[in-house]
Amino acid sequence: MTIVKHELRQGRTALIIWTASIGFLMAICLFLFPEMKSQMEEVNEMFASMGSFTAAFGMDRLSFGTLTGFFSIECGNILGLGGAFFASLCAVGILSKEEKDKTAEFLLTHPVSRIRVITEKLIAVFLQITILNLIIYGLSLGCIVAIGEELPFKEITLFHIAYYLLQLELCGICFGISAFMRKNTAGVGIGIAVLMYFLNLVANITESAEFLKYATPFAYCEGADIVEAGKLDIKLIAIGLVLCLLGIVLAYVKYTKKDIH
């Protein structure tokens, strides 16, 4: 597992920065909730009159006055976008950086197969995403307890599982793309994450575009749907896992045959 350890060392700084940034912003939101709770009725009335904007973020079905509603909208957007960016950036450059940094000759002349290189790099990305989510999950539970609110354990856990699966799906898609890239991959990763996010907003706003929910992992992270159903949408998750696996398979097929400079 030498390559796994090497990738974890290389990605350690980025992991710390992204985890600290996401965790800090979520902690601020949660610690502000007790102070803002008394004013939430006015906020709900204001958002209720904003039409499509309200529907886009599910605020027509959630209340800012409840911890689950507040967490879903405020903390959910932080973890959703932050986690999506982190997962996409980790995965989209993991295979291409050997050519970009001109270290491919050093790595591939060792007695190690390309399949092993791909597998260990994939494990390293999965581990980084898992570490980030475990820390953020623990921080969320700790902050809720610290502010003295009743802990909606089931809903909070479902939210975090949904966003973890979202990150794994984007990781698989970007990992597949990484096998085709040679450089300048960061923009591609961020672009894919942003595209998926806005596809979900469009699907929420327009009924005729609801089919887009099957193309974006943000669809099964909708807080309103999770709170109302009390569970995750298995059908959407299954589609996401298939896309994730297709990306990974594509990476193996392409990278094992790729002419690496």
Disulfide bonds with the S-S distance in Angstrom:
none
